[in-house]
Amino acid sequence: MTPEEKYELFEKFCGQELSINEKARLNKLLDEDVSVKEELKVYGQLHSYLDTTFNSEAELAMLENTLKKIGKSYFVKSPKEKSTEKPIKKEIEKETKRAPKKESRVIKIPAWIYVAAASVAIIFGVYFFSKSNPVYNDFATIPELSIAERGSADKNSKNAEHAFNAKNYLEAEKYLSILLSEDESNAEYQFYYGISLLEQDKYANASQIFERLYQGNSGYKYRALWFEALNQLKQKKYDQCSELLKNIPKEAEDYNQAQKLLKKI
């Protein structure tokens, strides 16, 4: 089986377009050569990434140019390699030009480019096109606490504000806890108390606070939902984070950030 025939089977497998005979050929190939299983795995991840990530012709064109550079550097490396690998590249390009145009958005990129990208990924043991996961610090913007300036602020209020804004979250937790013991229904105290817990990686306790606020009707309702999503993100629980983000409405303060984070998960 030629390389182009193998990758055509891979492409049809990813697009669920294999005939019965083609499925049998692919299964036979996978049974006979263990390395082909790894190659198909990489090809499948590349195919999936391209299909879900690149949504416009301009994006595909940029990707195509990048992959062509990869293909050139991989298929033509040295004088010794030119005699064997460059003809393969030419042959695949020739076959690609003769092949009928498919409707699939991803297959518009020539097949030899997929071959180059998958081969490079296998050799170096990395997947060039796997999407990096978002991280908590990229999205967590901690608001300042300003309670001491309102009315006659007591010592605990001043201490809580000073500790929180100085990022001394252990101290902030202590003083906010005292304030909540005196006014347990105060949504502002609860919100900043939850953030203090989250910043200390006290995930379960923070969730309880944010959940209580989200179920309520205070002005911190959707801010609490956003920070609970960040709570899940910090724990790398991406599915839970995504579900929470979908519940943040357009009128919420953190809606735009929530949409950006959703696209990265």
Disulfide bonds with the S-S distance in Angstrom:
none
